[in-house]
Amino acid sequence: MTNRIDVHCHMIPPFWAEALAEKVGEPSWGTPAWSPEAALALMDRLKIATQILSLSSPALLGWEGEQRTAMCRRVNDYGADLARSHPGRFGFFATLQLPDVAAAITEMDRALDQLGADGVVLLSNYRGVYLGDPAFTPLWEAMERREVVLYIHPGEPKIDPIPGTPAPVVDFVMDTTRMAVDLVAKGVMERYPSVKVILSHAGGFLPYAATRFKVLLHAFVTKEKSEEALLKELQAFYLDTALSPPDGLPSLMAFAAPGHVLFGTDNPYVSPDGLATFTHELDSYTGFAPGQLEAIDRTNAEALFPRLRP
């Protein structure tokens, strides 16, 4: 049965890929070939009913000012066209043109009200500024009012890369972890509980080190909050399974709140055979309680995206 909902998968608009190469050069991890037809073929192979598409890192970081806004609108129009052309198969998270907060709020409203976006996608940092920074407060307030589903994709941290090792290998999972802990340390997850935040790649190192984070945050950062309160805020995140089975699953399932684990692939940044292997490992995992795999595959996502309920 083709029933999965994939919340971590990417569209690569050809005009964006071409302009990206001109603006910032080819990313160290490359830009894979992608088309709607290839995506649909993979979806059928992996029994995925719907993909919620998003633009991956580096998103719009090569553009400035009006050029960035124009590209942002064009990318979101492209995602909306895909969703309209393939009803039930594709949805999309709207890209926003941070660090321009005012423009990002305007585009978020347009994408949600006019284009039918399923939520928004942000990077974990923008030129080294993380999403917990006070500069982004107006955006968080706007997302809270609209009860937005926010998918966060890792960006390159503002540190020197490991020579010869592209950022997705280790820096991406590290940056997701840094950003998530910062959101809790800054009180963002407490202040904006109606924003449903999805973290990529099982939350990076978050499930594995959650006890360390709650203890040290209480000791050094937020003494006024108990360790139990901090753990609850850490567990407010939703976490996708992209590139995480099988070794990440024990920590992920022990840490995550009920209903907060979602299926993800990271297509097309991993080969179809590689994604098939990860999905097989998920299906073969023997540590799930009854009903957990079915919830990961679909019903947990249905709670976030009611339009996908049967």
C-alpha positions in Angstrom: 0.0 0.0 0.0 1.4 3.4 -1.0 0.6 5.4 2.1 3.7 7.1 3.5 3.9 10.9 4.0 7.5 12.2 3.4 8.2 15.4 5.3 11.9 15.6 4.4 12.4 15.7 0.7 13.5 18.4 -1.7 12.5 20.0 -5.0 15.2 21.4 -7.2 13.7 24.1 -9.5 15.9 24.2 -12.5 16.0 28.0 -12.6 17.2 28.0 -8.9 19.9 25.4 -9.5 21.2 27.3 -12.5 21.2 30.6 -10.7 22.8 29.1 -7.6 25.8 27.9 -9.5 26.2 31.4 -10.8 25.7 33.2 -7.5 27.7 31.0 -5.1 29.1 28.2 -7.1 28.3 24.5 -6.8 27.9 23.4 -3.2 30.6 21.0 -1.9 27.9 18.3 -1.8 26.7 19.0 -5.3 23.3 19.5 -6.8 21.7 16.2 -7.8 19.5 15.7 -10.8 15.8 16.0 -9.9 12.5 16.1 -11.7 8.9 15.6 -10.6 8.7 12.5 -12.7 11.8 11.0 -11.0 10.4 11.9 -7.6 7.1 10.2 -8.3 8.9 7.1 -9.5 10.8 6.9 -6.2 7.7 7.6 -4.2 6.0 4.6 -5.9 9.0 2.4 -5.2 9.1 3.4 -1.5 5.3 3.4 -1.0 5.1 7.1 -0.4 1.7 8.7 -1.1 2.7 12.3 -0.5 5.9 14.3 -0.4 6.0 17.8 1.3 8.7 19.4 -0.8 11.1 22.0 0.4 14.2 23.9 -0.9 17.4 22.6 0.7 20.5 24.4 1.9 21.9 26.9 0.9 18.4 28.1 0.0 18.5 31.8 -0.9 21.8 32.8 0.8 23.4 33.7 -2.5 20.9 36.5 -3.2 20.3 39.9 -1.7 17.5 42.5 -1.6 14.9 42.5 -4.3 16.7 39.7 -6.2 16.3 37.4 -3.1 12.6 38.3 -2.8 12.0 37.7 -6.5 13.7 34.3 -6.4 11.8 33.4 -3.2 8.5 34.1 -4.8 9.5 32.2 -7.9 10.5 29.1 -5.9 7.2 29.2 -3.9 5.2 29.6 -7.1 7.0 26.6 -8.5 6.1 24.5 -5.4 2.5 25.6 -5.6 2.3 24.6 -9.3 3.7 21.1 -8.4 1.1 20.7 -5.7 -1.7 21.8 -8.0 -0.5 19.6 -10.9 -0.2 16.5 -8.7 -3.0 16.7 -6.1 -2.4 14.4 -3.2 1.1 13.6 -4.3 3.0 16.8 -3.6 2.7 19.6 -1.0 5.4 22.1 -0.2 6.9 24.2 2.6 7.3 27.8 1.6 10.8 29.2 1.5 11.3 32.5 3.3 13.9 35.2 2.5 15.6 35.5 5.9 17.5 37.4 7.3 15.0 40.0 6.0 12.3 39.4 8.6 9.7 41.8 7.3 9.9 40.4 3.8 9.8 36.8 5.2 6.5 37.5 7.1 4.9 39.0 3.9 5.9 36.0 1.8 4.8 33.6 4.5 1.3 35.2 4.4 1.2 35.1 0.6 2.3 31.4 0.5 -0.2 30.3 3.2 -3.2 32.4 2.0 -2.7 32.3 -1.8 -0.5 29.4 -2.7 -1.7 26.7 -0.3 1.6 26.0 1.4 1.6 23.3 4.0 4.0 25.3 6.2 7.4 27.1 5.9 11.0 26.0 5.8 13.9 27.8 7.4 17.6 27.0 7.7 19.1 26.4 11.1 21.3 29.5 10.8 21.6 32.5 8.6 25.2 33.6 8.2 25.9 32.3 11.7 22.8 33.8 13.3 20.6 31.1 14.8 16.8 31.1 14.9 16.6 31.8 18.6 18.2 35.2 18.0 15.9 38.2 19.1 16.1 39.6 15.5 13.8 36.8 14.5 11.2 37.4 17.2 8.6 39.1 14.9 8.7 36.1 12.6 8.1 33.7 15.5 5.2 35.9 16.7 3.7 35.8 13.2 4.2 32.0 13.0 2.6 31.6 16.4 -0.5 33.6 15.4 -0.9 31.3 12.4 0.0 28.1 14.2 2.5 27.3 11.4 4.2 24.0 10.8 7.9 24.9 10.6 10.3 22.5 9.0 14.0 23.4 9.8 16.7 22.2 7.5 20.3 22.4 8.6 22.6 25.0 7.1 26.4 25.2 7.1 27.6 26.5 10.5 29.9 29.5 10.3 33.0 27.5 11.1 35.8 26.1 8.9 34.7 22.9 7.3 36.7 19.7 7.8 39.0 19.5 4.8 37.6 17.1 2.3 34.4 16.5 4.2 31.3 18.2 2.9 29.0 19.8 5.4 26.1 17.3 5.2 28.4 14.5 6.5 28.7 15.8 10.0 28.2 19.6 10.1 24.5 19.5 9.2 23.6 17.2 12.1 25.7 19.3 14.4 24.1 22.5 13.3 20.6 21.1 13.8 21.6 20.2 17.4 23.1 23.6 18.1 20.0 25.4 16.8 17.6 23.2 18.7 19.4 23.6 22.0 19.6 27.4 21.4 15.8 27.6 20.8 15.2 25.9 24.2 17.9 28.0 25.9 16.3 31.2 24.6 12.8 30.1 25.7 11.5 30.1 22.1 9.8 26.7 22.4 8.1 27.8 25.5 6.9 31.2 24.1 5.6 29.9 20.8 3.9 26.5 21.6 1.6 26.7 18.6 4.4 26.5 16.1 5.0 22.9 15.3 8.8 22.6 14.7 10.1 19.7 12.7 13.9 18.9 12.9 15.8 17.1 10.2 17.7 13.8 10.5 16.2 12.7 13.8 17.1 16.0 15.5 20.9 15.5 14.9 22.4 14.6 18.3 19.4 15.8 20.3 17.9 12.4 21.2 21.3 10.9 22.1 22.4 13.8 24.3 19.1 15.0 25.7 19.9 14.2 29.3 23.2 16.1 29.0 21.5 19.1 27.5 18.7 19.3 30.2 21.2 19.0 33.0 23.8 21.5 31.7 21.1 24.0 30.5 19.7 24.0 34.1 23.2 24.3 35.6 24.6 27.0 33.4 21.9 28.8 31.4 18.3 28.6 32.7 18.5 27.9 36.5 15.0 29.1 36.9 13.7 26.1 34.9 13.8 22.6 36.3 15.5 19.8 34.3 12.1 18.2 33.8 10.7 21.4 32.3 13.7 21.7 30.0 13.3 18.1 28.8 9.7 18.8 28.0 10.7 21.7 25.8 13.4 19.6 24.1 10.7 17.0 23.4 8.4 19.6 21.9 10.2 19.1 18.6 9.0 16.8 15.9 11.8 14.7 14.3 12.0 13.1 10.9 13.7 9.8 10.2 15.7 10.9 7.1 19.1 9.0 7.0 18.7 7.8 10.6 17.7 4.1 10.6 18.8 1.8 12.0 21.4 3.0 14.5 19.5 6.2 15.4 16.2 4.6 16.1 16.7 3.4 19.7 17.7 6.9 20.9 15.0 8.5 18.7 12.2 6.4 20.0 13.3 6.6 23.6 13.5 10.4 23.5 10.6 11.5 21.2 7.2 12.5 22.5 4.3 10.3 21.4 3.3 11.2 17.9 6.4 13.3 17.2 8.4 11.0 14.8 7.7 11.5 11.1 8.9 9.7 8.0 11.5 11.4 5.8 13.9 10.4 3.1 16.1 13.4 2.0 15.4 12.7 -1.6 17.2 13.5 -4.0 20.4 14.1 -2.0 20.9 10.4 -1.5 20.7 7.8 -4.3 17.4 6.0 -4.9 19.1 2.7 -3.8 20.5 4.3 -0.7 17.0 5.6 0.2 15.6 2.2 -0.4 18.1 0.8 2.0 17.3 3.3 4.8 13.6 2.7 4.3 14.1 -1.1 4.5 16.0 -0.6 7.7 13.1 1.4 9.1 10.6 -1.3 8.1 12.8 -4.0 9.5 13.4 -2.4 12.9 12.1 -4.7 15.6 12.1 -2.2 18.5 8.8 -0.5 17.6 5.8 -0.9 19.8 2.6 -2.0 18.1 1.3 0.8 15.8 4.5 2.9 16.0 5.7 2.2 12.5 2.3 2.9 11.0 2.2 6.2 12.9 5.6 7.2 11.7 4.7 6.4 8.1 1.5 8.4 8.1 -0.8 9.2 11.0 1.6 11.4 12.9 2.0 13.6 9.8 -1.8 13.6 9.3 -2.1 15.4 12.7 0.1 18.2 11.3 -1.4 18.2 7.8 -5.2 17.6 8.2 -5.8 18.0 4.5 -4.0 14.6 4.0 -6.4 12.7 6.2 -8.5 10.2 4.2 
